[in-house]
């Protein structure tokens, strides 16, 4: 009797935990090779028709200091996210939550400063979470 109860509880616990886990989907929205200076660049969102509730930025080749992210939505509104974060080469930003309901993004404008002495240009990759 004890063994059957333990097995039943294990099955129920497994069902509860498996249904509670919702996979997070990050979609690659675009990328941009950036200059080796203090600058501003734009990533236009062309391939995605979905709505997003958060952004994440990954950097390869060189570290950057990310100062500001402006999200332009298709409905004409703009969300300004002050970041002031350092992203190492191969690293990523914190999750940048978007205010309001899920909205369709038209473009993302970011201000940055490239760090490090490598001659290779940094590349910024933008991801959106559904």
ZIZIGI-V377207 format. One record per backbone hydrogen bond with DSSP energy under -1.0 kcal/mol. NH is the residue of the N-H (numbers start at 1). CO is the residue of the C=O. If there is no record, write none. Layout:
NH:CO
NH:CO
//
This chain:
5:1
6:2
7:3
8:4
9:5
10:6
11:7
12:8
13:9
14:10
15:11
16:12
17:13
18:14
19:15
20:16
27:128
29:126
30:126
32:124
34:122
39:112
41:110
43:108
45:106
52:103
53:129
55:96
56:127
58:125
59:91
60:123
62:60
64:87
65:113
66:85
67:111
68:111
69:81
70:109
71:79
72:107
73:77
74:104
76:73
79:71
81:69
83:67
85:66
87:64
90:59
91:88
93:57
96:55
98:53
103:52
106:72
107:72
108:43
109:70
110:41
111:68
112:39
113:65
114:37
115:63
123:60
124:32
125:58
126:30
127:56
128:27
129:54
130:25
//
